Amino acid sequence: MVLNDENVTGLPDDATVDYVRTGPGTLAGDYMRKFWHPVYVARKLEPGRAVPLVIMNQKLALYRSQEGKVHCIDNRCAHRGVMLSTGWVEGDNIRCPYHGWAYDGTGQCVQQPLEGRGFAKNVKIGGYPTEEYLGLIFVYLGEGEPPEFPRFPEWEKAKLNVGIIDVRPCNYFQNIENFQDEGHIWFTHRGSALEALQLDKLPKLSVERTSWGLRNVAVTPDGRRREVLFGMPNVGCFLVEPHNTKRAGEENYQAKETAWHHFAGWRVPVDDYSHLQVHTIGVFLEDEPSPEIIKRWHDFTEADQVGHELARKVLDGKLHFDQIPKLSNHVPMVQDEVVQVGQGVIPDRRKDVEFLGASDVAIVALRKLWVEELTALKEGRPLRNWHRPEGLVPAAGG
């Protein structure tokens, strides 16, 4: 198989459909657009401001009206193609800075100061439904009415929900596969907070299908159990044990974190060569979160440019992998970036290049799910109704 932009670059020889490319008009892109996706941290979008986004090779303008409502439209004025995200938010509308054409949150042009009355009603660009939830802004980029918005009631019970979004410079699918790859935890994440899993005891790995996607389980010889739930097409859920230690500068620390933190993560394509790594974290507390607690978590979830630089230096041979724990505040993220980006922006997955073993059972299961779904879409057959029932959460282990 020749690897080039006209072929299904990077796919295994037995993949009958391309799940790597997600731009408009691609099979995987059509499939991904049938789901809601998180695209921005809610608290970072201020009223009266707009930001540019690229999601699945689609240029978007995300803005918050002066009244606080979030809108998402195509980031291209229908007049001369100027980026609307560079314009002004006025009330519930956004105005192009070139000739003043204004659009509402559905993409309908509502004013053209230099044109005759009645022309604006004929001009409309794409507008997309949005939802704010658990500290994130979600958007639906598909056609027609969106599906029911996916809720996570267990996360809603947390006293604090924080969001984090970072860009990783490789195709989204190798990060989705990382959700399934429990075996990497015992090697990649040595020296990180995941050492609590006792990484010297190698686990037995298994996977099973659920109504949502897959359940991946790792059980060590002493009976410790770690679970990761995967939801189609790009969601992963896992639990992290809390840290109750007061940190430097937190003299007024009052509320103690008492339960396992719920993590839900999405891997959202920016284009074929990069993606958003998104998490919403449910933090469980005995009391209402103090300003110190909120600041601590917000500081933690800020994108760590130092981490990207560390990963790049490791990949360039200027630092060693073992030095990451001493130099980063986000050790697991840097470790994951090194091993994922180091595979190549779009890895070559042909059988004479990639040799999967018994420990890759969940990766095989994931690829099979995707091939089944995209084949059904291609052939016009009904798709599965993936659903996460309330209570389907990872076990805490122990």
C-alpha atoms as a printed R data frame, in Angstrom:
    type eleno elety resid chain resno       x       y      z
1   ATOM     1    CA   MET     A     1   0.000   0.000  0.000
2   ATOM     2    CA   VAL     A     2   1.407   3.387 -0.974
3   ATOM     3    CA   LEU     A     3   1.278   5.955  1.820
4   ATOM     4    CA   ASN     A     4   0.244   9.336  0.438
5   ATOM     5    CA   ASP     A     5  -2.500  11.918  0.764
6   ATOM     6    CA   GLU     A     6  -4.663  10.096 -1.795
7   ATOM     7    CA   ASN     A     7  -4.667   6.851  0.181
8   ATOM     8    CA   VAL     A     8  -5.787   5.775  3.659
9   ATOM     9    CA   THR     A     9  -2.512   6.877  5.187
10  ATOM    10    CA   GLY     A    10  -1.403   4.988  8.266
11  ATOM    11    CA   LEU     A    11  -4.248   2.467  8.474
12  ATOM    12    CA   PRO     A    12  -3.740  -1.248  9.128
13  ATOM    13    CA   ASP     A    13  -3.913  -3.474  6.052
14  ATOM    14    CA   ASP     A    14  -7.235  -4.947  7.216
15  ATOM    15    CA   ALA     A    15  -8.930  -1.562  7.753
16  ATOM    16    CA   THR     A    16 -11.597  -1.279  5.062
17  ATOM    17    CA   VAL     A    17 -12.473   2.327  5.936
18  ATOM    18    CA   ASP     A    18 -10.459   5.411  6.867
19  ATOM    19    CA   TYR     A    19 -10.963   6.486 10.497
20  ATOM    20    CA   VAL     A    20  -7.926   8.802 10.505
21  ATOM    21    CA   ARG     A    21  -9.189  11.701  8.373
22  ATOM    22    CA   THR     A    22 -12.157  13.722  9.691
23  ATOM    23    CA   GLY     A    23 -12.456  16.804  7.471
24  ATOM    24    CA   PRO     A    24 -15.765  17.831  5.849
25  ATOM    25    CA   GLY     A    25 -16.944  15.208  3.381
26  ATOM    26    CA   THR     A    26 -14.816  12.346  4.751
27  ATOM    27    CA   LEU     A    27 -16.463   9.194  6.066
28  ATOM    28    CA   ALA     A    28 -15.005   9.508  9.584
29  ATOM    29    CA   GLY     A    29 -15.746  13.238  9.539
30  ATOM    30    CA   ASP     A    30 -19.401  12.564  8.734
31  ATOM    31    CA   TYR     A    31 -19.518  10.038 11.569
32  ATOM    32    CA   MET     A    32 -17.845  12.311 14.131
33  ATOM    33    CA   ARG     A    33 -20.261  15.109 13.237
34  ATOM    34    CA   LYS     A    34 -23.127  12.972 14.545
35  ATOM    35    CA   PHE     A    35 -21.882  13.609 18.118
36  ATOM    36    CA   TRP     A    36 -21.429  16.572 20.454
37  ATOM    37    CA   HIS     A    37 -17.797  17.580 21.040
38  ATOM    38    CA   PRO     A    38 -16.160  19.868 23.644
39  ATOM    39    CA   VAL     A    39 -14.123  22.616 21.992
40  ATOM    40    CA   TYR     A    40 -13.349  25.287 24.615
41  ATOM    41    CA   VAL     A    41 -13.027  25.922 28.360
42  ATOM    42    CA   ALA     A    42 -16.143  27.857 29.352
43  ATOM    43    CA   ARG     A    43 -14.573  30.239 31.859
44  ATOM    44    CA   LYS     A    44 -12.037  31.431 29.280
45  ATOM    45    CA   LEU     A    45 -14.662  32.839 26.899
46  ATOM    46    CA   GLU     A    46 -15.634  36.248 28.248
47  ATOM    47    CA   PRO     A    47 -18.885  38.065 27.371
48  ATOM    48    CA   GLY     A    48 -18.485  40.221 24.280
49  ATOM    49    CA   ARG     A    49 -15.497  38.238 22.980
50  ATOM    50    CA   ALA     A    50 -14.899  35.858 20.075
51  ATOM    51    CA   VAL     A    51 -12.187  33.279 19.415
52  ATOM    52    CA   PRO     A    52 -11.198  31.370 16.263
53  ATOM    53    CA   LEU     A    53 -11.319  27.581 16.284
54  ATOM    54    CA   VAL     A    54 -10.512  24.812 13.833
55  ATOM    55    CA   ILE     A    55 -12.363  21.564 14.513
56  ATOM    56    CA   MET     A    56 -12.123  18.642 12.094
57  ATOM    57    CA   ASN     A    57 -10.587  20.949  9.457
58  ATOM    58    CA   GLN     A    58 -13.557  23.311  9.779
59  ATOM    59    CA   LYS     A    59 -12.922  26.989 10.585
60  ATOM    60    CA   LEU     A    60 -15.268  28.301 13.287
61  ATOM    61    CA   ALA     A    61 -15.877  31.457 15.279
62  ATOM    62    CA   LEU     A    62 -16.942  30.891 18.876
63  ATOM    63    CA   TYR     A    63 -18.305  33.917 20.712
64  ATOM    64    CA   ARG     A    64 -20.153  34.805 23.886
65  ATOM    65    CA   SER     A    65 -22.845  37.430 23.571
66  ATOM    66    CA   GLN     A    66 -22.829  40.416 25.880
67  ATOM    67    CA   GLU     A    67 -25.701  38.700 27.700
68  ATOM    68    CA   GLY     A    68 -23.582  35.583 28.219
69  ATOM    69    CA   LYS     A    69 -24.933  33.123 25.623
70  ATOM    70    CA   VAL     A    70 -22.395  31.130 23.591
71  ATOM    71    CA   HIS     A    71 -22.692  30.895 19.799
72  ATOM    72    CA   CYS     A    72 -20.687  29.035 17.156
73  ATOM    73    CA   ILE     A    73 -20.746  29.974 13.462
74  ATOM    74    CA   ASP     A    74 -18.521  29.586 10.415
75  ATOM    75    CA   ASN     A    75 -15.495  31.850 10.687
76  ATOM    76    CA   ARG     A    76 -15.941  33.434  7.285
77  ATOM    77    CA   CYS     A    77 -17.984  36.470  6.373
78  ATOM    78    CA   ALA     A    78 -20.096  35.647  3.304
79  ATOM    79    CA   HIS     A    79 -19.149  39.014  1.767
80  ATOM    80    CA   ARG     A    80 -15.357  38.859  1.304
81  ATOM    81    CA   GLY     A    81 -14.265  35.944  3.475
82  ATOM    82    CA   VAL     A    82 -12.921  37.904  6.459
83  ATOM    83    CA   MET     A    83 -12.571  36.006  9.749
84  ATOM    84    CA   LEU     A    84 -15.579  36.954 11.874
85  ATOM    85    CA   SER     A    85 -13.662  36.097 15.053
86  ATOM    86    CA   THR     A    86 -11.673  39.322 14.454
87  ATOM    87    CA   GLY     A    87 -14.834  41.423 14.574
88  ATOM    88    CA   TRP     A    88 -17.034  42.894 17.276
89  ATOM    89    CA   VAL     A    89 -19.665  41.206 19.420
90  ATOM    90    CA   GLU     A    90 -22.700  43.464 19.689
91  ATOM    91    CA   GLY     A    91 -25.473  42.165 21.889
92  ATOM    92    CA   ASP     A    92 -26.253  38.683 20.577
93  ATOM    93    CA   ASN     A    93 -24.625  39.267 17.155
94  ATOM    94    CA   ILE     A    94 -21.127  39.458 15.727
95  ATOM    95    CA   ARG     A    95 -20.070  42.090 13.179
96  ATOM    96    CA   CYS     A    96 -17.412  41.715 10.487
97  ATOM    97    CA   PRO     A    97 -14.624  44.323 10.805
98  ATOM    98    CA   TYR     A    98 -14.299  44.747  7.019
99  ATOM    99    CA   HIS     A    99 -17.647  46.156  5.827
100 ATOM   100    CA   GLY     A   100 -19.799  45.758  8.911
101 ATOM   101    CA   TRP     A   101 -21.968  42.805  7.959
102 ATOM   102    CA   ALA     A   102 -23.520  41.396 11.138
103 ATOM   103    CA   TYR     A   103 -24.638  37.810 11.879
104 ATOM   104    CA   ASP     A   104 -26.723  36.261 14.610
105 ATOM   105    CA   GLY     A   105 -25.909  33.027 16.448
106 ATOM   106    CA   THR     A   106 -27.543  30.872 13.758
107 ATOM   107    CA   GLY     A   107 -25.314  32.336 11.028
108 ATOM   108    CA   GLN     A   108 -28.081  34.469  9.545
109 ATOM   109    CA   CYS     A   109 -26.899  37.834  8.241
110 ATOM   110    CA   VAL     A   110 -28.984  40.490  9.964
111 ATOM   111    CA   GLN     A   111 -27.406  43.748  8.795
112 ATOM   112    CA   GLN     A   112 -25.373  45.125  5.856
113 ATOM   113    CA   PRO     A   113 -24.800  48.853  6.422
114 ATOM   114    CA   LEU     A   114 -23.647  49.625  2.860
115 ATOM   115    CA   GLU     A   115 -26.275  47.518  1.069
116 ATOM   116    CA   GLY     A   116 -29.933  47.949  0.298
117 ATOM   117    CA   ARG     A   117 -32.590  46.765  2.696
118 ATOM   118    CA   GLY     A   118 -33.737  43.188  2.192
119 ATOM   119    CA   PHE     A   119 -30.411  41.773  0.910
120 ATOM   120    CA   ALA     A   120 -29.316  40.437  4.295
121 ATOM   121    CA   LYS     A   121 -32.153  37.930  4.522
122 ATOM   122    CA   ASN     A   122 -30.675  36.061  1.548
123 ATOM   123    CA   VAL     A   123 -27.290  35.544  3.212
124 ATOM   124    CA   LYS     A   124 -26.640  32.796  5.739
125 ATOM   125    CA   ILE     A   125 -23.508  30.977  6.861
126 ATOM   126    CA   GLY     A   126 -23.243  27.867  9.036
127 ATOM   127    CA   GLY     A   127 -24.432  28.123 12.622
128 ATOM   128    CA   TYR     A   128 -24.084  25.305 15.143
129 ATOM   129    CA   PRO     A   129 -25.807  24.403 18.450
130 ATOM   130    CA   THR     A   130 -23.755  24.837 21.613
131 ATOM   131    CA   GLU     A   131 -24.033  23.705 25.230
132 ATOM   132    CA   GLU     A   132 -22.087  24.718 28.329
133 ATOM   133    CA   TYR     A   133 -21.573  21.797 30.648
134 ATOM   134    CA   LEU     A   134 -19.136  20.742 33.364
135 ATOM   135    CA   GLY     A   135 -16.800  23.652 32.676
136 ATOM   136    CA   LEU     A   136 -16.632  23.086 28.907
137 ATOM   137    CA   ILE     A   137 -18.332  24.424 25.777
138 ATOM   138    CA   PHE     A   138 -19.675  21.722 23.465
139 ATOM   139    CA   VAL     A   139 -20.695  22.139 19.831
140 ATOM   140    CA   TYR     A   140 -22.649  19.994 17.386
141 ATOM   141    CA   LEU     A   141 -21.348  20.280 13.821
142 ATOM   142    CA   GLY     A   142 -23.663  17.795 12.114
143 ATOM   143    CA   GLU     A   143 -26.684  18.337  9.933
144 ATOM   144    CA   GLY     A   144 -30.251  18.576 11.169
145 ATOM   145    CA   GLU     A   145 -31.365  18.346 14.766
146 ATOM   146    CA   PRO     A   146 -28.606  17.357 17.175
147 ATOM   147    CA   PRO     A   147 -28.851  14.156 19.208
148 ATOM   148    CA   GLU     A   148 -29.716  14.276 22.883
149 ATOM   149    CA   PHE     A   149 -26.938  16.031 24.762
150 ATOM   150    CA   PRO     A   150 -24.830  13.462 26.683
151 ATOM   151    CA   ARG     A   151 -24.896  14.138 30.397
152 ATOM   152    CA   PHE     A   152 -22.683  12.799 33.187
153 ATOM   153    CA   PRO     A   153 -24.845  12.931 36.353
154 ATOM   154    CA   GLU     A   154 -22.058  11.514 38.540
155 ATOM   155    CA   TRP     A   155 -19.852  14.490 37.641
156 ATOM   156    CA   GLU     A   156 -22.699  16.927 38.366
157 ATOM   157    CA   LYS     A   157 -22.575  15.851 42.022
158 ATOM   158    CA   ALA     A   158 -19.038  17.213 42.382
159 ATOM   159    CA   LYS     A   159 -18.591  20.515 44.233
160 ATOM   160    CA   LEU     A   160 -16.166  21.711 41.545
161 ATOM   161    CA   ASN     A   161 -15.865  20.919 37.844
162 ATOM   162    CA   VAL     A   162 -12.827  22.150 35.969
163 ATOM   163    CA   GLY     A   163 -11.943  21.892 32.300
164 ATOM   164    CA   ILE     A   164  -8.640  21.575 30.531
165 ATOM   165    CA   ILE     A   165  -7.975  21.708 26.784
166 ATOM   166    CA   ASP     A   166  -4.586  21.316 25.199
167 ATOM   167    CA   VAL     A   167  -3.403  20.757 21.631
168 ATOM   168    CA   ARG     A   168  -1.337  17.685 20.853
169 ATOM   169    CA   PRO     A   169   0.582  17.641 17.537
170 ATOM   170    CA   CYS     A   170  -0.452  14.258 16.151
171 ATOM   171    CA   ASN     A   171  -3.530  12.572 14.722
172 ATOM   172    CA   TYR     A   172  -6.370  12.174 17.208
173 ATOM   173    CA   PHE     A   173  -6.706   8.435 16.747
174 ATOM   174    CA   GLN     A   174  -3.426   7.471 18.380
175 ATOM   175    CA   ASN     A   175  -4.598   9.327 21.498
176 ATOM   176    CA   ILE     A   176  -7.936   7.503 21.356
177 ATOM   177    CA   GLU     A   177  -5.962   4.268 21.164
178 ATOM   178    CA   ASN     A   178  -4.014   5.421 24.210
179 ATOM   179    CA   PHE     A   179  -7.309   5.248 26.158
180 ATOM   180    CA   GLN     A   180  -7.399   1.529 25.372
181 ATOM   181    CA   ASP     A   181  -3.729   0.851 26.041
182 ATOM   182    CA   GLU     A   182  -3.704   0.022 29.744
183 ATOM   183    CA   GLY     A   183  -0.371  -1.742 29.410
184 ATOM   184    CA   HIS     A   184   1.467   1.519 28.741
185 ATOM   185    CA   ILE     A   185   0.635   2.811 32.246
186 ATOM   186    CA   TRP     A   186   3.130   0.389 33.822
187 ATOM   187    CA   PHE     A   187   6.012   1.733 31.746
188 ATOM   188    CA   THR     A   188   5.265   5.191 30.329
189 ATOM   189    CA   HIS     A   189   4.067   6.672 33.618
190 ATOM   190    CA   ARG     A   190   6.827   5.593 35.966
191 ATOM   191    CA   GLY     A   191   7.828   8.549 38.119
192 ATOM   192    CA   SER     A   192   4.347  10.117 37.905
193 ATOM   193    CA   ALA     A   193   1.420  10.191 40.340
194 ATOM   194    CA   LEU     A   194   0.341   6.876 38.807
195 ATOM   195    CA   GLU     A   195   3.118   5.190 40.776
196 ATOM   196    CA   ALA     A   196   0.340   4.661 43.359
197 ATOM   197    CA   LEU     A   197  -0.772   1.764 41.144
198 ATOM   198    CA   GLN     A   198   2.421  -0.075 42.170
199 ATOM   199    CA   LEU     A   199   3.897  -0.182 38.698
200 ATOM   200    CA   ASP     A   200   6.356  -2.945 39.554
201 ATOM   201    CA   LYS     A   201   3.481  -5.476 39.453
202 ATOM   202    CA   LEU     A   202   2.524  -6.151 35.830
203 ATOM   203    CA   PRO     A   203  -1.219  -6.524 35.160
204 ATOM   204    CA   LYS     A   204  -3.410  -8.925 33.267
205 ATOM   205    CA   LEU     A   205  -5.395  -7.007 30.628
206 ATOM   206    CA   SER     A   206  -8.898  -7.619 29.330
207 ATOM   207    CA   VAL     A   207 -11.613  -5.760 27.396
208 ATOM   208    CA   GLU     A   208 -15.346  -6.137 26.928
209 ATOM   209    CA   ARG     A   209 -18.003  -4.277 24.962
210 ATOM   210    CA   THR     A   210 -20.578  -2.126 26.718
211 ATOM   211    CA   SER     A   211 -23.644  -0.181 25.603
212 ATOM   212    CA   TRP     A   212 -21.329   2.824 25.353
213 ATOM   213    CA   GLY     A   213 -18.236   1.266 23.806
214 ATOM   214    CA   LEU     A   214 -15.567  -0.652 25.722
215 ATOM   215    CA   ARG     A   215 -14.525  -1.445 29.289
216 ATOM   216    CA   ASN     A   216 -10.765  -1.922 29.697
217 ATOM   217    CA   VAL     A   217  -9.547  -3.656 32.841
218 ATOM   218    CA   ALA     A   218  -6.065  -4.143 34.265
219 ATOM   219    CA   VAL     A   219  -5.677  -6.462 37.284
220 ATOM   220    CA   THR     A   220  -2.321  -6.869 39.030
221 ATOM   221    CA   PRO     A   221  -1.243 -10.131 40.752
222 ATOM   222    CA   ASP     A   222  -2.184  -8.702 44.177
223 ATOM   223    CA   GLY     A   223  -5.752  -8.023 43.018
224 ATOM   224    CA   ARG     A   224  -5.522  -4.268 42.411
225 ATOM   225    CA   ARG     A   225  -7.875  -3.281 39.598
226 ATOM   226    CA   ARG     A   226  -7.866  -0.289 37.254
227 ATOM   227    CA   GLU     A   227 -10.683   0.394 34.805
228 ATOM   228    CA   VAL     A   228 -11.042   2.798 31.891
229 ATOM   229    CA   LEU     A   229 -14.378   3.141 30.133
230 ATOM   230    CA   PHE     A   230 -14.406   4.179 26.490
231 ATOM   231    CA   GLY     A   231 -17.445   5.757 24.849
232 ATOM   232    CA   MET     A   232 -17.831   5.960 21.096
233 ATOM   233    CA   PRO     A   233 -16.513   7.757 19.256
234 ATOM   234    CA   ASN     A   234 -13.807   9.521 21.300
235 ATOM   235    CA   VAL     A   235 -14.537   9.610 25.056
236 ATOM   236    CA   GLY     A   236 -12.643   8.003 27.928
237 ATOM   237    CA   CYS     A   237 -13.528   7.937 31.637
238 ATOM   238    CA   PHE     A   238 -11.261   7.015 34.520
239 ATOM   239    CA   LEU     A   239 -10.747   7.787 38.206
240 ATOM   240    CA   VAL     A   240  -7.770   9.346 39.965
241 ATOM   241    CA   GLU     A   241  -7.133   9.115 43.696
242 ATOM   242    CA   PRO     A   242  -7.270  12.553 45.415
243 ATOM   243    CA   HIS     A   243  -4.362  14.396 46.988
244 ATOM   244    CA   ASN     A   244  -5.307  15.847 50.376
245 ATOM   245    CA   THR     A   245  -1.980  17.468 51.178
246 ATOM   246    CA   LYS     A   246  -2.014  21.244 51.651
247 ATOM   247    CA   ARG     A   247   0.202  22.856 49.050
248 ATOM   248    CA   ALA     A   248   2.616  25.745 49.389
249 ATOM   249    CA   GLY     A   249   0.832  29.085 49.677
250 ATOM   250    CA   GLU     A   250  -2.478  27.550 50.766
251 ATOM   251    CA   GLU     A   251  -2.465  28.743 54.378
252 ATOM   252    CA   ASN     A   252  -6.263  29.197 54.230
253 ATOM   253    CA   TYR     A   253  -6.879  25.676 52.939
254 ATOM   254    CA   GLN     A   254 -10.186  24.494 54.428
255 ATOM   255    CA   ALA     A   255 -12.151  22.066 52.256
256 ATOM   256    CA   LYS     A   256 -10.554  18.624 52.025
257 ATOM   257    CA   GLU     A   257 -10.893  16.548 48.874
258 ATOM   258    CA   THR     A   258 -12.445  13.311 50.036
259 ATOM   259    CA   ALA     A   259 -13.361  11.138 47.042
260 ATOM   260    CA   TRP     A   260 -11.819   9.877 43.867
261 ATOM   261    CA   HIS     A   261 -11.777  12.473 41.102
262 ATOM   262    CA   HIS     A   262 -13.881  11.665 38.043
263 ATOM   263    CA   PHE     A   263 -12.079  12.358 34.747
264 ATOM   264    CA   ALA     A   264 -13.896  12.417 31.413
265 ATOM   265    CA   GLY     A   265 -11.706  13.001 28.384
266 ATOM   266    CA   TRP     A   266 -12.363  13.640 24.699
267 ATOM   267    CA   ARG     A   267  -9.938  13.577 21.773
268 ATOM   268    CA   VAL     A   268 -11.247  16.077 19.225
269 ATOM   269    CA   PRO     A   269  -9.514  16.503 15.855
270 ATOM   270    CA   VAL     A   270  -8.292  19.979 14.937
271 ATOM   271    CA   ASP     A   271  -7.101  18.691 11.572
272 ATOM   272    CA   ASP     A   272  -5.553  15.423 10.442
273 ATOM   273    CA   TYR     A   273  -2.251  16.313 12.113
274 ATOM   274    CA   SER     A   274  -3.286  17.660 15.526
275 ATOM   275    CA   HIS     A   275  -6.107  17.362 18.030
276 ATOM   276    CA   LEU     A   276  -7.591  18.781 21.208
277 ATOM   277    CA   GLN     A   277  -6.935  16.808 24.358
278 ATOM   278    CA   VAL     A   278  -9.935  17.659 26.534
279 ATOM   279    CA   HIS     A   279 -10.741  16.760 30.132
280 ATOM   280    CA   THR     A   280 -13.448  17.710 32.548
281 ATOM   281    CA   ILE     A   281 -12.557  16.843 36.126
282 ATOM   282    CA   GLY     A   282 -15.143  16.359 38.849
283 ATOM   283    CA   VAL     A   283 -13.535  17.319 42.175
284 ATOM   284    CA   PHE     A   284 -15.356  16.029 45.251
285 ATOM   285    CA   LEU     A   285 -15.077  18.081 48.444
286 ATOM   286    CA   GLU     A   286 -16.535  17.996 51.938
287 ATOM   287    CA   ASP     A   287 -17.395  21.697 51.808
288 ATOM   288    CA   GLU     A   288 -17.941  24.360 49.168
289 ATOM   289    CA   PRO     A   289 -14.689  25.069 47.308
290 ATOM   290    CA   SER     A   290 -12.696  27.949 48.738
291 ATOM   291    CA   PRO     A   291 -11.060  30.551 46.462
292 ATOM   292    CA   GLU     A   292  -7.737  28.842 47.179
293 ATOM   293    CA   ILE     A   293  -9.058  25.455 46.027
294 ATOM   294    CA   ILE     A   294 -10.557  26.972 42.869
295 ATOM   295    CA   LYS     A   295  -7.337  28.828 42.073
296 ATOM   296    CA   ARG     A   296  -5.278  25.697 42.649
297 ATOM   297    CA   TRP     A   297  -7.336  23.682 40.197
298 ATOM   298    CA   HIS     A   298  -7.495  26.465 37.634
299 ATOM   299    CA   ASP     A   299  -3.719  26.812 37.847
300 ATOM   300    CA   PHE     A   300  -3.386  23.070 37.396
301 ATOM   301    CA   THR     A   301  -5.572  23.033 34.293
302 ATOM   302    CA   GLU     A   302  -3.785  25.858 32.492
303 ATOM   303    CA   ALA     A   303  -2.065  24.595 29.352
304 ATOM   304    CA   ASP     A   304   1.548  23.850 30.196
305 ATOM   305    CA   GLN     A   305   3.744  25.244 27.411
306 ATOM   306    CA   VAL     A   306   6.764  24.105 29.396
307 ATOM   307    CA   GLY     A   307   5.441  20.562 29.054
308 ATOM   308    CA   HIS     A   308   5.315  20.842 25.256
309 ATOM   309    CA   GLU     A   309   8.873  22.137 25.220
310 ATOM   310    CA   LEU     A   310  10.005  19.264 27.460
311 ATOM   311    CA   ALA     A   311   8.351  16.715 25.190
312 ATOM   312    CA   ARG     A   312  10.010  18.263 22.160
313 ATOM   313    CA   LYS     A   313  13.429  18.194 23.858
314 ATOM   314    CA   VAL     A   314  13.000  14.523 24.763
315 ATOM   315    CA   LEU     A   315  11.999  13.704 21.200
316 ATOM   316    CA   ASP     A   316  14.998  15.670 19.896
317 ATOM   317    CA   GLY     A   317  17.362  13.812 22.235
318 ATOM   318    CA   LYS     A   318  18.185  16.915 24.289
319 ATOM   319    CA   LEU     A   319  16.625  15.456 27.449
320 ATOM   320    CA   HIS     A   320  16.030  11.899 28.615
321 ATOM   321    CA   PHE     A   321  12.564  10.481 29.285
322 ATOM   322    CA   ASP     A   322  13.534   9.839 32.928
323 ATOM   323    CA   GLN     A   323  14.056  13.581 33.494
324 ATOM   324    CA   ILE     A   324  10.398  14.493 32.860
325 ATOM   325    CA   PRO     A   325   9.186  13.910 36.476
326 ATOM   326    CA   LYS     A   326  11.713  16.419 37.822
327 ATOM   327    CA   LEU     A   327  10.922  19.137 35.280
328 ATOM   328    CA   SER     A   328   7.149  19.131 34.685
329 ATOM   329    CA   ASN     A   329   4.015  19.960 36.677
330 ATOM   330    CA   HIS     A   330   1.983  17.689 34.373
331 ATOM   331    CA   VAL     A   331   4.138  14.590 34.266
332 ATOM   332    CA   PRO     A   332   1.666  12.047 32.744
333 ATOM   333    CA   MET     A   333   0.670  14.478 29.988
334 ATOM   334    CA   VAL     A   334   4.279  15.081 28.951
335 ATOM   335    CA   GLN     A   335   5.051  11.366 29.083
336 ATOM   336    CA   ASP     A   336   2.035  10.618 26.891
337 ATOM   337    CA   GLU     A   337   2.954  13.359 24.435
338 ATOM   338    CA   VAL     A   338   6.429  11.909 23.964
339 ATOM   339    CA   VAL     A   339   5.211   8.387 23.207
340 ATOM   340    CA   GLN     A   340   2.282   9.482 21.033
341 ATOM   341    CA   VAL     A   341   3.978  12.193 18.960
342 ATOM   342    CA   GLY     A   342   7.070  10.014 18.694
343 ATOM   343    CA   GLN     A   343   5.032   7.469 16.716
344 ATOM   344    CA   GLY     A   344   4.713  10.017 13.912
345 ATOM   345    CA   VAL     A   345   2.030  12.576 13.199
346 ATOM   346    CA   ILE     A   346   0.102   9.832 11.369
347 ATOM   347    CA   PRO     A   347   1.798   6.499 12.130
348 ATOM   348    CA   ASP     A   348   2.257   3.706  9.625
349 ATOM   349    CA   ARG     A   349   0.030   0.871 10.903
350 ATOM   350    CA   ARG     A   350   0.633  -1.711  8.159
351 ATOM   351    CA   LYS     A   351   1.194  -5.246  9.434
352 ATOM   352    CA   ASP     A   352   4.785  -5.400  8.268
353 ATOM   353    CA   VAL     A   353   5.521  -2.249 10.310
354 ATOM   354    CA   GLU     A   354   3.319  -2.579 13.402
355 ATOM   355    CA   PHE     A   355   3.338  -5.923 15.252
356 ATOM   356    CA   LEU     A   356   0.461  -6.140 17.739
357 ATOM   357    CA   GLY     A   357   0.591  -8.614 20.628
358 ATOM   358    CA   ALA     A   358  -1.800 -10.170 23.143
359 ATOM   359    CA   SER     A   359  -1.596  -7.065 25.342
360 ATOM   360    CA   ASP     A   360  -3.116  -5.008 22.484
361 ATOM   361    CA   VAL     A   361  -6.481  -6.728 22.739
362 ATOM   362    CA   ALA     A   362  -8.305  -3.440 23.502
363 ATOM   363    CA   ILE     A   363  -6.700  -1.598 20.592
364 ATOM   364    CA   VAL     A   364  -7.865  -4.344 18.243
365 ATOM   365    CA   ALA     A   365 -11.363  -4.124 19.758
366 ATOM   366    CA   LEU     A   366 -11.415  -0.349 19.272
367 ATOM   367    CA   ARG     A   367 -10.381  -0.508 15.625
368 ATOM   368    CA   LYS     A   368 -13.017  -3.176 15.031
369 ATOM   369    CA   LEU     A   369 -15.746  -0.939 16.502
370 ATOM   370    CA   TRP     A   370 -14.725   1.938 14.268
371 ATOM   371    CA   VAL     A   371 -14.538  -0.200 11.139
372 ATOM   372    CA   GLU     A   372 -17.966  -1.688 11.876
373 ATOM   373    CA   GLU     A   373 -19.564   1.718 12.401
374 ATOM   374    CA   LEU     A   374 -17.971   3.426  9.404
375 ATOM   375    CA   THR     A   375 -18.768   0.468  7.153
376 ATOM   376    CA   ALA     A   376 -22.411   0.681  8.221
377 ATOM   377    CA   LEU     A   377 -22.419   4.431  7.517
378 ATOM   378    CA   LYS     A   378 -20.795   3.907  4.120
379 ATOM   379    CA   GLU     A   379 -23.361   1.273  3.172
380 ATOM   380    CA   GLY     A   380 -26.332   3.251  4.491
381 ATOM   381    CA   ARG     A   381 -27.151   0.784  7.264
382 ATOM   382    CA   PRO     A   382 -28.352   1.851 10.746
383 ATOM   383    CA   LEU     A   383 -25.684   2.864 13.246
384 ATOM   384    CA   ARG     A   384 -25.536   1.695 16.843
385 ATOM   385    CA   ASN     A   385 -27.230   3.867 19.435
386 ATOM   386    CA   TRP     A   386 -24.291   4.211 21.842
387 ATOM   387    CA   HIS     A   387 -25.498   5.082 25.326
388 ATOM   388    CA   ARG     A   388 -23.822   5.492 28.700
389 ATOM   389    CA   PRO     A   389 -26.405   4.571 31.343
390 ATOM   390    CA   GLU     A   390 -26.165   6.394 34.647
391 ATOM   391    CA   GLY     A   391 -23.885   4.487 36.968
392 ATOM   392    CA   LEU     A   392 -21.578   3.202 34.235
393 ATOM   393    CA   VAL     A   393 -18.398   4.629 35.753
394 ATOM   394    CA   PRO     A   394 -14.946   3.116 36.252
395 ATOM   395    CA   ALA     A   395 -14.361   1.143 39.436
396 ATOM   396    CA   ALA     A   396 -12.130   2.907 41.946
397 ATOM   397    CA   GLY     A   397  -9.846  -0.083 42.276
398 ATOM   398    CA   GLY     A   398  -8.118  -1.349 45.374
